[in-house]
Amino acid sequence: MKIIKKAVRAVLVAIDRDMEYRMVDQYHFDQLKRQPPELIWQAVAPCPEARLDAGRGQIGHELFVFGGFRQDNSVVKFVDVFDFKKEKWTQRVALPEDMAQTHLGVDSDGKRYIYLVSGQLGGACRPPTRDCFVFDATTRSFSKLPPLPKARYAPAVMLWRGRLHSVAGAEEDRNAPGTDHWSIAVENGKATEREWRPEPPIPHGGHHRASVVIHDALYVFGGQEGDYIAIPGDPDFRCTATLTTEVRFPDVYRLKAGARAWERVADMPILSSHTESSVLKSDNVVYILGGDYERQAKKDMITINDQIQAYDVKNDFWKIVGRLPYHVKAMVSGYYNGHIYLACGQRGKGPDDPSPRAKFERGTWKAKFSI
């Protein structure tokens, strides 16, 4: 039997080195025996590397995945490109050496330029950087923007009315919730001002939050206070959970054009953090995919969800509209030709166990879904 298995694997690898990975993933989903109208997920070509806390930007038929943590706490120093038309990972481009690889704030103009703000430079629990960049999806090149006034982990970043906005995030200690809000004018991938200006601070600080611009307003969803910090004095900045207590919250805030203060709208039905790269939108609805909603105080025990939460902007109303192929947090997502795509992140141990697996994900999935 072992000889037969080895022979089958050899044939699969000869045809496609990722075929076995994809087939095993699909087998486990098929065992759930879900039926329409539930979402039926299909495994497609897995990402070149498993990763967590990567940034994402979509331009047309391409999804760009920036950096991310590896399982060993080192970081991925590349942007990987997924072509929705081919359903393949097609290219890898090196990141600038001084650009954050995780906890980036990211948004794009949807046409050519992807803006990347602050974030963590290096692995484990290393310090954040103020440096900000622009990625040109046409030339596959990076250029710099003026640095953020203060470094932040995982700020909410949105391009709105010709200005790039950075909201909240975790402060330089990687734990305290920042409430700062800054913006800078940008045009055609370049800043037209020398520095960021202050904007109305958000009432509830925090990071790892989904955010969008919709109906000509900024929206920021959920998130968390607190995070792993470096062991004090450790030269390798190894992380510890014993010195912090993370708190997830359901708060949703909106800032309208010309307003001097944010207003709170309907709370999320499921507390969700690590959703900054897994939010999608239509003309009137915001979709937030998965995320984590609990970590036991001073422990590594995290609870992950598999829900798709939909927020109706016009009616200020939430509902659950589907499930992911498994419980998963901090993945990247995109939408193309009537399908949701998602990749990477950290999944739960099984359909009845939403605690995280020890390994990060390479898997890439699609499901037919109308937004």
C-alpha positions in Angstrom: 0.0 0.0 0.0 2.8 2.4 0.9 4.5 1.7 -2.5 1.2 2.5 -4.3 0.8 5.8 -2.4 4.3 6.8 -3.2 3.8 6.0 -6.9 0.5 8.0 -7.0 2.2 11.0 -5.3 5.1 10.9 -7.7 2.6 11.0 -10.6 0.7 13.9 -9.1 3.9 15.8 -8.5 5.0 15.2 -12.1 1.7 16.6 -13.4 1.4 19.5 -10.9 3.5 19.8 -7.7 0.5 21.3 -5.9 -2.1 18.9 -7.1 -2.0 16.7 -4.0 -2.2 19.7 -1.7 -5.3 20.9 -3.5 -6.9 17.5 -3.7 -6.5 16.9 0.1 -8.0 20.3 0.8 -10.9 19.7 -1.5 -11.5 16.3 0.1 -11.8 17.7 3.6 -14.3 20.3 2.4 -16.3 17.8 0.5 -16.6 15.7 3.7 -18.7 18.6 5.2 -21.4 17.6 2.7 -22.7 21.2 2.4 -25.5 21.7 -0.1 -26.8 24.8 -1.9 -27.9 27.4 -1.0 -24.8 27.2 1.2 -21.5 28.3 -0.5 -19.8 25.4 -2.3 -16.0 26.1 -2.1 -13.5 24.9 -4.7 -9.8 24.6 -3.9 -7.6 26.2 -6.6 -3.8 26.7 -6.9 -2.3 27.2 -3.4 -0.2 30.2 -2.6 3.6 29.8 -3.0 4.1 30.1 0.8 1.9 29.7 3.8 1.6 33.0 5.6 -0.3 35.1 8.2 -1.0 38.8 8.5 -0.2 39.6 4.9 -1.4 42.8 3.2 -3.5 42.6 0.0 -4.5 44.8 -2.9 -6.6 44.0 -6.0 -6.1 45.6 -9.4 -8.5 44.3 -12.0 -7.9 40.5 -12.5 -4.9 40.4 -10.2 -4.6 40.0 -6.4 -1.3 41.2 -4.8 -0.3 39.7 -1.5 2.4 41.6 0.4 4.7 39.9 2.9 3.3 38.0 5.9 4.6 35.9 8.8 6.0 32.4 8.2 5.3 29.7 10.8 8.8 30.2 12.3 8.2 33.9 13.0 10.4 35.0 10.1 8.7 37.1 7.3 8.0 36.8 3.6 9.9 39.6 1.8 8.0 39.4 -1.5 4.7 40.3 -3.1 3.0 37.3 -4.7 0.6 37.8 -7.6 -2.5 35.7 -8.2 -4.2 35.9 -11.6 -7.9 35.4 -11.3 -8.3 34.7 -15.0 -5.7 31.9 -14.9 -6.4 30.9 -11.3 -2.7 30.7 -10.8 0.0 32.4 -8.8 2.0 34.0 -11.6 4.8 36.2 -10.3 6.9 37.1 -7.2 8.4 40.6 -6.7 10.9 41.5 -3.9 9.7 44.0 -1.3 12.0 47.0 -0.5 14.3 46.2 2.4 12.9 49.0 4.6 9.2 48.2 4.0 7.1 46.5 6.6 6.3 42.9 5.8 3.3 42.4 8.2 0.7 44.6 9.9 0.6 46.9 6.9 -2.3 49.3 6.3 -3.2 48.8 2.6 -5.6 50.3 0.1 -5.6 50.8 -3.7 -7.2 53.0 -6.3 -8.4 49.8 -8.0 -6.7 50.9 -11.3 -3.0 50.9 -10.9 -1.6 52.0 -7.5 -1.6 50.2 -4.1 -0.7 52.2 -1.0 1.1 50.6 1.9 1.3 52.4 5.2 3.5 51.8 8.3 3.4 48.2 9.8 5.9 45.9 11.4 9.4 45.6 9.9 10.8 42.1 10.6 9.6 39.0 12.3 8.5 38.0 15.8 7.4 41.1 17.7 9.8 43.6 16.2 9.2 47.4 16.2 7.0 49.1 13.6 8.2 51.5 10.9 6.9 54.9 9.9 7.8 54.3 6.3 5.1 54.2 3.6 5.2 53.0 0.0 3.3 52.9 -3.2 3.3 49.8 -5.5 2.7 50.4 -9.2 0.9 47.3 -10.5 1.8 48.2 -14.1 5.5 48.5 -13.7 5.8 46.1 -10.7 7.8 48.7 -8.8 7.8 50.5 -5.5 8.2 54.2 -4.6 8.1 56.0 -1.2 5.5 58.3 0.4 6.2 60.7 3.3 6.5 58.7 6.5 3.5 58.4 8.9 3.8 60.9 11.9 4.1 57.9 14.2 4.6 54.2 13.5 1.6 52.0 13.8 0.8 48.3 13.7 -2.2 47.4 11.4 -3.8 50.8 10.9 -7.0 51.0 8.9 -6.1 52.6 5.6 -8.5 54.0 3.1 -8.2 56.1 -0.1 -11.0 58.8 -0.1 -11.6 61.9 -2.0 -8.0 62.1 -3.3 -6.5 61.6 0.2 -5.0 58.5 1.8 -6.3 58.1 5.4 -4.6 56.1 8.2 -6.8 55.5 11.2 -5.9 54.0 14.6 -3.8 50.9 14.8 -1.6 49.7 17.7 0.9 52.1 19.1 4.7 51.7 19.0 4.6 49.3 22.0 2.5 46.9 19.9 -0.2 46.8 22.6 -1.8 50.2 23.4 -4.7 51.1 21.0 -4.0 54.2 19.0 -6.8 56.6 18.1 -4.9 58.9 15.7 -6.2 59.7 12.3 -4.0 61.3 9.6 -4.4 61.9 5.9 -2.2 63.0 3.0 -3.1 64.0 -0.6 -2.1 61.6 -3.3 -2.5 61.5 -7.1 -1.3 59.0 -9.6 0.7 57.1 -7.0 2.5 60.1 -5.6 2.0 62.3 -2.6 1.2 66.0 -3.4 1.9 67.1 0.1 5.1 66.8 2.2 3.5 65.5 5.3 0.4 63.9 6.8 -2.2 66.2 8.5 -4.3 65.4 11.6 -7.9 64.4 11.0 -10.8 63.6 13.5 -9.5 60.8 15.8 -11.6 57.6 16.1 -13.4 57.2 19.4 -12.3 53.6 20.0 -8.7 52.9 19.1 -7.4 49.5 18.0 -6.0 47.5 15.1 -6.6 44.5 12.8 -9.9 46.2 11.7 -11.7 45.9 8.4 -12.3 49.3 6.7 -13.9 50.6 3.5 -15.0 53.7 1.7 -18.7 53.4 0.8 -21.5 55.9 0.2 -18.9 58.6 0.3 -17.9 57.9 3.9 -15.2 56.1 5.9 -16.2 53.0 7.8 -14.1 51.0 10.3 -15.3 47.7 11.7 -14.5 45.8 14.9 -10.9 45.0 15.7 -9.1 44.6 19.0 -7.2 46.3 21.8 -3.9 44.7 22.9 -1.6 42.3 21.2 1.5 40.1 21.8 4.5 42.2 22.7 8.2 41.5 22.7 9.8 40.0 25.9 11.3 43.0 27.6 15.0 43.3 26.8 15.0 40.3 24.4 17.4 41.0 21.5 15.4 38.8 19.1 12.1 40.5 20.0 10.5 37.1 20.8 6.8 37.5 21.4 5.0 36.9 24.7 1.2 36.7 25.4 1.6 36.7 29.2 2.0 40.5 29.5 -1.1 41.5 27.6 -4.8 41.0 27.5 -6.5 41.2 24.1 -10.1 42.5 23.9 -12.2 42.2 20.8 -15.0 44.7 20.3 -18.0 45.0 17.9 -17.9 48.8 17.4 -18.5 50.2 13.9 -17.7 53.8 13.1 -18.5 56.1 10.2 -17.0 59.4 9.2 -19.0 61.4 6.7 -17.5 64.0 4.4 -17.0 67.3 6.2 -17.9 65.9 9.6 -15.8 66.8 12.6 -16.4 63.6 14.5 -17.0 59.9 13.9 -20.4 58.4 14.6 -21.2 54.9 15.8 -23.5 52.7 13.8 -24.8 49.2 14.3 -22.5 46.8 16.0 -21.1 43.7 14.3 -23.1 40.6 15.3 -19.9 38.6 15.7 -16.8 40.1 17.2 -14.1 40.1 14.6 -10.4 40.9 14.5 -7.7 40.2 11.8 -10.1 41.1 9.0 -8.2 44.0 7.4 -7.4 41.9 4.3 -10.7 40.0 4.2 -13.3 42.7 3.6 -15.3 43.1 0.3 -18.0 45.5 -0.8 -20.7 46.1 -3.4 -22.6 49.3 -4.0 -24.6 49.1 -0.7 -23.2 46.1 1.3 -19.9 45.4 3.1 -18.9 41.8 3.6 -16.5 40.7 6.3 -15.0 37.2 6.0 -14.0 35.2 9.0 -11.7 36.5 11.7 -11.0 35.7 15.3 -13.3 36.7 18.1 -11.6 35.7 21.3 -8.3 35.0 22.9 -8.1 33.8 26.5 -6.3 36.3 28.7 -2.5 35.8 28.8 -2.8 32.6 26.8 -2.4 31.5 23.1 -6.0 30.1 23.0 -7.7 31.8 20.1 -11.2 31.2 18.7 -11.8 31.7 15.0 -15.0 32.0 13.0 -16.1 30.9 9.6 -19.0 33.4 9.0 -19.5 36.0 6.3 -21.1 39.0 7.9 -22.9 41.4 5.6 -23.6 45.1 6.6 -26.4 46.9 4.8 -25.1 50.5 4.6 -28.5 52.0 3.7 -30.5 50.3 6.5 -27.7 50.1 9.1 -28.4 46.4 9.4 -26.3 43.2 9.7 -27.0 39.6 8.7 -25.0 36.4 8.2 -24.9 35.4 4.5 -22.6 32.4 4.2 -19.8 30.3 5.6 -16.2 29.9 4.6 -14.7 26.5 3.8 -13.3 26.4 7.4 -12.8 28.7 10.4 -10.0 31.1 9.3 -8.4 34.4 10.4 -6.0 36.9 8.7 -6.4 35.5 5.2 -6.5 37.7 2.1 -9.5 37.9 -0.2 -10.6 39.2 -3.5 -13.6 39.2 -5.8 -13.7 38.6 -9.5 -16.2 37.4 -12.2 -18.9 36.5 -9.7 -16.6 34.6 -7.3 -15.1 35.2 -3.8 -11.5 34.2 -3.6 -9.6 33.7 -0.3 -6.1 32.5 0.5 -3.6 31.9 3.3 -4.2 32.8 7.0 -4.7 30.5 9.9 -7.5 28.0 10.0 -9.2 26.1 12.8 -8.5 22.5 13.7 -11.8 21.2 12.3 -15.5 21.9 11.7 -16.2 21.4 15.4 -13.0 23.0 16.8 -12.5 26.7 16.0 -9.2 26.8 17.9 -6.2 27.5 15.5 -4.1 24.9 13.8 -0.4 25.0 14.5 0.4 25.6 10.8 -0.4 28.6 8.6 -2.3 28.2 5.3 -1.2 28.0 1.7 -4.7 27.1 0.5 -6.5 29.2 -2.1 -10.3 28.9 -2.6 -13.2 30.2 -4.6 -16.9 30.2 -4.3 -19.7 31.6 -6.5 -21.2 34.5 -4.7 -23.1 37.6 -5.9 -22.3 40.9 -4.3 
